[in-house]
C-alpha cells in the first residue's frame, strides 16, 4: 500500500526547481538574484500590511512571506511563481482570528494545507483552473470592497476607542458617526501614499512605488513628529526572531466549525495560485504543473502556521514583478524570501516607525487593483445566469461572509450549469413511420426510411437525471403503439447512474407493453457503462447496434419475427 501511494505521489509531484536547475549557469543566477532582491523589497510593505489587515501582528505577515515564499518557490510547479500572504485572504483570516483566535487560525491553515495536498494528489489542478469566471470576479471584487472598508479607520486616522463593528453596514454607520474625528495628518499621509504609488512608475518602473511611499511618509512622520498612529504605537516592538514550532490543541466542536473556513482558504489558495501561474505562463511562454503547484502550496500552508504565519498562496503582482525584472527560475523566489528574512532579522526594528495610514493607503491601492471593476462591468453584457451568479457572490462576500459567498456561488453556478445542460439535452422523435416496400435502407441519416411499427427516439447531449422526464414527453408524441423503439445514442457523450436507471425502467416499461427496444450508436464510454450495469444483457447484445442502418435492419428482423 505504501509503495503504491509513493508511486502515485511521484507520478503527480514534480517540483519545477529540479527541471530548471539542469543547465543552470552564472548568467541565469544573476538574473534571478536581481529579480529576487527587487521582489523582496516589493513584498516588504505588502507583507506587513497584509498581516495587520488580517488581524494579526505585523511580523506574522513577514514570517509568512519568508517561509511560505521559500517553500512555494522550492516545492511548487511554476518557474517564476512568488508566494506569500495576499489580499484575498484578509477577509477570511480576519474572520477566523476574530471568532477563534490565532490558535484557531493555525488549525484552519493546517487543515487547508492538507486539503491542498489532497487536491494535488487527486489531480484536481486542471479542474480548479476552470472555476466559473463570474464567481471569481464576484468574490474578488467583494474582497476588494471589504479590504477598502477595513482601511477607512486608519486612512482617516479616526480616533475611536471601541472596536469597529465587523458587519459591513454597521461598520459604515460607525464611520459616518465618527467622521468628525478625522486626523488631517493621517489623511495627508494616506493620500500621499496613494499618489506616490500611482505616479512613481512614471519616474522609475524598477523600484516599487509602495516602497518609495513607505520611506517618504515614514521619514516625514518621524522627523516632523506628526501626531499619527504608527506600527510601534499600536503593536509595540516588532520581534526579529522566529517563534518555535507550535501546534495548538483544539476540541472536536471547534474543529468542525473550522472545516468551512479551512475549505475556503484551500479553494482561494488553489484558485489564486493557479491563476497566477497561468498569467505567468502567458508572460513567459512556459508551462506550469498544476497539481505540483497545489501540493507545493499545501506543504507551505502546513509548515508556515507552525511558526506563527498566516495562509499563503501565489501572488500575481509579485510574480509579474519577478518576471519583469528578469526572474528565470524558482531560485529568484528563494532569494526573495532570503532578502525578507535579512530585513526581518536586521532591520525589522525600524518597521515600528511606519505610519498606519501609509499601510492603509497601500491596501487601498491593493483593493483597487483587486476590484476588477472593468471585468465586473463587462459581465453585465453576459447572460442573466452569469449576472445572477456574479451579484450573489459579490453581495454575499460583502454583506455576509466569504465562506458563505463561495458556497452559495458554487451552488448557484452548478444549478445554472445543470439548467443549461438540461436545455441542451433532449429526446426527439425523428421521422414518420412509413411502409418500407423496397426493403432498402437509406444511407443518408436525415432521410431514413423507417419501417411501419418502428419509432426512433434520438437522445442529444448528456444522458443524466435532468433528461428523465423527456422520455415521457417523447412517448406522448407517438400516436400509435410501435412494435419496436430504437433509441439513438450517437450524440450522448456520457451517461450517469440516474440516466442508466431511467433507461432500465424505460426498457422494462416497454417490455411489459410488448415493445422491443434497440439501442443505436452508443459511443465507447456509454457502451461500457451500459455493459457494466447490465443494460446490454437486459435487451440482448444483438439489440445494441453500432449505427442506425444496422438498428433499422434489426428492427425489420424483429418485425418479421413478430409477424411470423
Buried (B, 14 or more C-beta within 10 A) or exposed (E): EEEEEEEEEEEBBBBBBEBBEEEBEEEBBEBBBBBBBBBBBBBBBBBBBBBBBBBBBBBBBBBBBBBBBBBBBBBBBBBBBBBBBBBBBBBBBBBBBEBBEBBBBBBBBBBBBBBBBBBBBEBBBEEBBEBBBBBBBBBBBBBBBBBBBBBBBBBBBBEEEEEBEEEBEEBEEBBEEBEEEBBEBBBBBBBBBBEBBEEBEEEEEEBBBBBBBBBBBBEBBBEEEBEBBBBBEEBEEBBBEBEEEEEEEBEEEBBEBBEBBBBBBBBBBBBBBBBBBBBBBEBBEBEBBBBBBBBBBBBBBBBBBBBBBBBBBBBBBBBBBBBBBBBBBBBBBBBBBBBBBEBBEEEBBEBBBBBBBBBBBBBBBBBBEBBBEEBBEEBEEEEEBBBBBBBBBBBBBBBBBBBBBBBBBBEBBEEBEEEEBBEEBBBBBBBEBEEBEEEEBBEEBEEBBBBEBBBBBBBBBBBBBBBBEBBEEBBEEEEEEBBBBBBBBBBBEEBBEBBBBBBBEBBEBBEEEEBBBBBBBBBEEBBEBBBEBEBBEBBEEEBBBEEBBBBBEBBBEBBEEEEE
